């Protein structure tokens, strides 16, 4: 993994940590959490970040 990819993974994890806290505190819904996850997965181009997620989001048509 390159340093650049490591930094992207780190930023994704930090962002999703905040989103998980917001979900836990009922500030956002599960659907909104999944939208955030999708947006930041695309933005950061993560490959490993979602492997460590405690919350799984499934898109329609994907399994």
Steps between C-alpha positions, in 0.01 A plus 500: 500500500637838405523786747230684304260204520578462871406866557174451306415191708576694818277790397219260410525329839495833685198618302309178553580501871315831525212361292477190724481723807227705336308181418543366853367830641208489255604822329488321164309196373645171374411611147687829545797312644510280190482807276795652688692173471441483125597863449826474694591158360487660155671822608796329665511198270546265794563134455532375858298749705167323470652171618526642851153650516274383780199609295433343163323685223362317201404674182208369296620250247832444678569199714 
